[in-house]
Amino acid sequence: MVESVALVIPSLEKLGISRDRPLVIVDVDEVLGLFMKGFGGFLDARGYDFRIDRFALFQNIYVRGAVEHLDLETGRALFNEFFASHCAEIEPAPGAIEALTRLHRRAEILILSNAPPQAEQLRGEWLRRHGLPHPLILSSGPKGPITAGLVAQTPQRTAFVDDLLPNLDSVAEHSPATATFQHVADERLRPLAPSAPERHPRIDDWAELAAAIEAAIHRP
Ligand SMILES: [Mg+2]
């Protein structure tokens, strides 16, 4: 039986987000931070290879030297352990901090990350430590419904940035007025990541991306 789970939409007011400025909603992994690199280092220290030869996650984890990838359950356990204990060690994506600092001069920033709940404290600390003291929401599943619920609370223009096409398509479906942008931070992933630039401009350089976001949210 499929049970429907009621989606709880956080209040922008309680998050400290003003309705007087445009709202930019930004992902963390492979957008603000180099997740694959950090998770790869975590796996390497435990005797696993993380082979980035396709756009996948658990299917890319191998016991060192193995031909078949690790079973998905063990991969998921490693993923959860990484988020509970090591996710504050990832490197910021090049240019991301400067770009968000620039955007924040004229817009509100909200961080929307699909990460396990146990990541909340470390992920928040990571953001603050890197000069990004913006509200953080941890979520799961396609990001369209929660984004639509957030966007509905402000009369201002909105933008959304993510590395994953399913999240971008979900936001376009549920919140069509929101400008969507794709950014893939890891250079090894860039040629592998599915894109649809006719629907979501793909801009892997953060300085260019910030300029495009500003053009979208501040146009007359
Ligand atoms: Mg991501």
Residues whose N, C-alpha, C, O or C-beta is under 5 A from the ligand:
A	BS01	MG	D27 V28 D29 E30 D163
